[in-house]
Amino acid sequence: MGTAKKRKTNIYPYFIPGLIMLLFFLFGCESTAVEGASASGEEPRQDDLALFVSGDKRTDTQTDTRTDAQTDDDAPHGDLADEAPRIRILDTAGVELWSFTEDTLKSLIPEAIDMDSNVYSTMNNWPTARFYAAEGYVVEGILYNAGVLDTVRTVTFRAADGYEISMTMEQLFEKRYCYPQLGENDLGARRVAPMIAYRWREGTDDIGGIRDDRPLLIFGQRDPFEQTNPAFVVGVSEMIVDAEPCEKWPPPGAFPLPGPIAAGETVKLQHPDIGRVKLHYTLDGSDPTALSPMYNPSTYQPELSRPIAITESVTIKVIAVGYGKEDSEIAVLEYGVSF
């Protein structure tokens, strides 16, 4: 009786595809885990980041140069650092005069500083009106504890990402308000103080909705139409104080130059810092103020800057108003119409 030979099985045709499928499964799961964390808004773990390369090079500390308090309406502001943010007060030579965290300020309540919570009305450069709800510490008390309240003339608030706004002491501490009618009128206006807010929320008047966030410079409006939003500074890290007298903005100009003009022609107001100032004008011979008609209401919609139509001889008076410097001298532009 013959012996049957054992049949050899060739495993290679099955082994290679199986190995490929196993590798695909393992690496596919890791990639999906990282992408899933990114899509859900969660920060990927460091070991996951080694396997995942994003084309977006921006970080939480890199912020667009924009005018809406450096942030979108509902965008999260990033995780707060484990260490409490410290704000340094410097002179113009870079010498540190004082520094503080929120715990520092808490220790000064109530004898040397006030903690406050308020709703602020504001308007951006589009222009669009909105509310902010905020809780923090008044700027006046911070400057007092730094020992510079009586000597400083201008304060520059600088964020960690380099965004900065300068304000004269008059601009900071003149009467400012929250306007409940939000860009319509001054009914129900309530005075509010400038503060460094540690808990805040954009787009709401609900104090109960505030959350811990990066320190925010926030202040009220002088009138319901003042565009304060571009001057809100998110992530304040330095306050530079300057004791020198404030400069004035250069006076506005116009095209065509003052002089004879044909009836029906138009005049365009001009300024070398048109993106940093607002031009207010009158046509009745009175001196303009920040409440006079605004020539350039929008940074993003230049078509809203309508040239002034000249139908008869007229004197246009214009003033430039902007943060960080005193108002310009009033420019007097006289146009004579010949028929």
ABEGO torsion letter per residue (X at the ends): XBBBBBBBBBAAAAAAAAAAAAAAAAAAAAAAAAAAAAAAGBBBBAAAAAABBBABABBAABBBBBABGGBBAABBAEBBBABBBBBBBBBAAGBBABBBBAAAAAAAOAAABBBBBBBBBBBBAOBBBBBBBBBBBBAAAAAAAAGAAAABABBBBBBAAGBBBBBBAAAAABBBBBBAAGGABABGBBBBBBBBBABBBBGBABAAABBBBBBBBBBBBABAABBAAAABBBGBABBBBBABBBBBBBBBBBOBBBEBBBBGBBBBBBBAAAAABBBBBBAAGBBBBAABBBABABAABAAABBBBBBABBBBBBBBBBBBGBBBBBBBBBBBBBBX
